[in-house]
Amino acid sequence: MVKLSGLVFVKHGRVGTRSEGPDYFLQTANDVLLLRYQPRMPFQPDYHLEFYGRRMVELEGEMLDKETVQVSSIQAINASAIPQMAPSLGAPFEVRRGETVRLSDAAMEVEFLMVESDSRCPTGAVCVWQGEVVIIARVAAAGSPGEKVRLTLRAGAPEMGSAEVLGYRVTVTDVQPHPVLGQDPPEQGAYVATMILHALR
């Protein structure tokens, strides 16, 4: 499951044929993604997505491939709500691979450096072991090199997802997207981690 926000827009293609129906897209800060919501004939509009045309939205769904999202829920948001407030200590925050998040109430920052490995059981598969995903993060006082930590997200072993560093505890609680049976593994740039930073004192 992925969570995305951006602008919904509509394109009409194949003009002059009965299959000229609209396609719906989400313009995010980094990508343009094709949206799917419900089964329909190519020439028919999707009236649910049509309602959100030219509106800023937040949505949840599954990545069918690198460019297509099967939407499970969608809601309009105010344009002013798009810039995210800086997260605070003790509150979950999302950080995309390669990006850095700075805390609003502490001179600290957390960077999601990379996914070292992802052996989680793909969605749609039956596995003997649920697997795990291992990420590398950097925790630092703002403007300093900081320290790297290895965090492992494994079902039944929450302690592996936490590390103590520089007087703080950093914890990973989720890593998306999840592998899907029959699809290529997610690219590094597609990963988003949900993390929490707690002060130890």
C-alpha positions as CSV (number, residue, x, y, z in Angstrom):
1,M,0.0,0.0,0.0
2,V,1.3,3.4,-0.9
3,K,0.2,6.9,0.2
4,L,0.5,9.7,-2.3
5,S,-0.6,13.3,-2.7
6,G,-0.7,15.6,-5.7
7,L,-2.9,17.0,-8.5
8,V,-5.3,14.9,-10.5
9,F,-5.6,15.7,-14.2
10,V,-7.3,14.1,-17.1
11,K,-6.1,13.3,-20.7
12,H,-8.2,12.3,-23.7
13,G,-6.3,10.2,-26.2
14,R,-6.9,8.3,-29.4
15,V,-9.2,11.1,-30.6
16,G,-11.7,10.1,-33.4
17,T,-12.2,6.5,-32.2
18,R,-14.7,5.0,-29.8
19,S,-11.8,4.2,-27.5
20,E,-11.0,7.9,-26.9
21,G,-12.1,7.7,-23.3
22,P,-10.3,9.7,-20.6
23,D,-7.2,8.6,-18.6
24,Y,-6.7,9.9,-15.1
25,F,-3.2,10.9,-13.8
26,L,-1.7,12.1,-10.5
27,Q,1.0,14.7,-10.7
28,T,3.2,14.3,-7.6
29,A,6.3,16.3,-6.6
30,N,8.4,13.7,-8.5
31,D,6.3,11.6,-10.9
32,V,3.2,11.4,-13.1
33,L,1.3,8.3,-12.3
34,L,-1.7,6.7,-14.1
35,L,-4.7,6.1,-11.8
36,R,-7.1,3.1,-11.9
37,Y,-10.1,2.9,-9.7
38,Q,-12.9,0.7,-11.0
39,P,-13.3,-1.6,-14.1
40,R,-14.6,0.3,-17.1
41,M,-14.7,0.3,-20.9
42,P,-11.9,2.3,-22.5
43,F,-14.4,4.9,-23.8
44,Q,-16.2,5.3,-20.5
45,P,-15.2,7.9,-17.9
46,D,-14.5,6.9,-14.4
47,Y,-17.0,9.1,-12.6
48,H,-15.3,8.7,-9.2
49,L,-12.0,9.9,-10.5
50,E,-13.7,12.5,-12.7
51,F,-14.9,14.2,-9.6
52,Y,-11.3,14.9,-8.5
53,G,-10.1,16.3,-11.8
54,R,-8.0,19.5,-11.3
55,R,-8.0,19.0,-7.6
56,M,-5.3,18.3,-5.0
57,V,-5.8,14.9,-3.4
58,E,-4.4,12.4,-1.0
59,L,-4.9,8.8,-2.0
60,E,-4.0,5.2,-1.0
61,G,-3.5,2.3,-3.3
62,E,-1.4,-0.4,-4.7
63,M,1.3,0.0,-7.4
64,L,0.3,-2.2,-10.3
65,D,3.6,-1.3,-12.0
66,K,6.1,1.5,-11.8
67,E,3.7,4.0,-13.4
68,T,0.2,2.8,-12.4
69,V,-1.7,3.0,-9.1
70,Q,-4.8,1.0,-8.3
71,V,-6.6,3.5,-6.1
72,S,-8.4,2.2,-2.9
73,S,-9.3,5.5,-1.3
74,I,-9.0,9.1,-2.4
75,Q,-9.9,12.5,-0.8
76,A,-9.5,16.1,-1.8
77,I,-7.2,18.3,0.3
78,N,-6.7,22.1,0.4
79,A,-3.7,23.3,-1.6
80,S,-2.5,25.0,1.6
81,A,-2.4,21.6,3.3
82,I,0.2,20.2,0.8
83,P,3.4,21.5,2.4
84,Q,4.0,19.1,5.3
85,M,4.7,20.4,8.8
86,A,8.1,19.4,10.1
87,P,7.6,16.3,12.3
88,S,8.2,16.4,16.0
89,L,9.8,14.0,18.5
90,G,7.7,11.0,19.2
91,A,5.5,11.4,16.1
92,P,5.7,9.1,13.1
93,F,7.0,10.7,9.9
94,E,7.6,9.5,6.3
95,V,10.9,10.0,4.5
96,R,11.6,8.9,1.0
97,R,14.9,7.1,0.2
98,G,17.6,9.8,-0.3
99,E,15.7,12.5,1.5
100,T,16.3,14.1,4.9
101,V,13.7,15.1,7.5
102,R,14.4,17.7,10.1
103,L,12.5,17.7,13.5
104,S,10.6,20.8,14.5
105,D,11.3,20.6,18.2
106,A,14.9,19.3,18.2
107,A,18.0,20.2,16.2
108,M,18.1,16.7,14.7
109,E,17.6,15.2,11.3
110,V,17.0,11.8,9.9
111,E,18.1,10.7,6.4
112,F,16.9,7.5,4.7
113,L,20.1,6.4,2.9
114,M,19.1,3.1,1.3
115,V,17.4,-0.2,1.4
116,E,20.1,-2.8,2.1
117,S,17.9,-5.8,1.4
118,D,14.2,-6.6,1.1
119,S,13.3,-10.3,1.5
120,R,9.7,-9.7,2.5
121,C,7.1,-12.3,1.3
122,P,5.6,-10.7,-1.8
123,T,1.9,-9.8,-1.8
124,G,0.0,-12.7,-3.4
125,A,2.6,-15.3,-2.5
126,V,2.6,-18.0,0.2
127,C,5.9,-18.1,2.1
128,V,7.3,-20.2,4.9
129,W,9.0,-17.1,6.4
130,Q,7.6,-13.6,6.2
131,G,11.0,-12.1,5.5
132,E,12.4,-8.8,6.4
133,V,13.5,-5.4,5.0
134,V,16.7,-3.8,6.2
135,I,17.3,-0.1,5.8
136,I,20.3,2.2,6.4
137,A,19.5,5.6,8.0
138,R,21.6,8.5,9.2
139,V,20.8,10.4,12.4
140,A,22.5,13.6,13.1
141,A,22.4,16.9,14.9
142,A,21.5,19.4,12.2
143,G,24.4,20.3,10.0
144,S,26.7,17.5,11.4
145,P,27.8,14.2,9.7
146,G,25.9,12.2,12.4
147,E,26.0,8.4,12.5
148,K,24.6,5.6,10.3
149,V,22.3,2.9,11.7
150,R,21.0,-0.3,10.3
151,L,17.3,-1.0,11.1
152,T,15.5,-4.2,10.4
153,L,11.7,-4.5,10.0
154,R,10.8,-8.1,10.8
155,A,7.4,-9.4,12.0
156,G,7.6,-10.4,15.6
157,A,10.9,-8.7,16.3
158,P,10.2,-5.0,16.8
159,E,13.5,-4.5,18.7
160,M,15.4,-5.0,15.5
161,G,13.8,-1.9,14.0
162,S,15.2,0.4,16.7
163,A,18.6,1.8,17.5
164,E,20.0,4.2,20.0
165,V,22.2,7.0,18.6
166,L,23.4,10.4,19.9
167,G,21.0,10.3,22.8
168,Y,17.9,9.4,20.7
169,R,16.1,6.2,19.7
170,V,15.2,5.9,16.1
171,T,12.6,3.4,15.0
172,V,11.3,2.2,11.6
173,T,7.7,1.1,11.7
174,D,6.9,0.6,8.0
175,V,8.7,0.5,4.6
176,Q,6.7,0.9,1.3
177,P,6.1,-0.3,-1.3
178,H,5.8,-3.9,-0.4
179,P,7.1,-6.5,-3.0
180,V,4.3,-7.9,-5.2
181,L,4.3,-11.4,-6.7
182,G,5.1,-11.3,-10.4
183,Q,6.4,-7.7,-10.4
184,D,10.0,-6.4,-10.4
185,P,11.3,-5.5,-7.0
186,P,10.8,-1.8,-6.1
187,E,13.5,0.6,-7.2
188,Q,15.5,2.3,-4.5
189,G,14.0,5.6,-5.3
190,A,10.5,4.3,-4.8
191,Y,10.9,3.3,-1.1
192,V,9.4,5.4,1.7
193,A,10.0,4.6,5.3
194,T,7.9,5.6,8.3
195,M,10.1,6.4,11.3
196,I,9.9,7.8,14.8
197,L,12.6,9.6,16.8
198,H,12.4,9.7,20.6
199,A,14.7,11.5,23.0
200,L,16.3,9.2,25.6
201,R,16.6,11.9,28.2
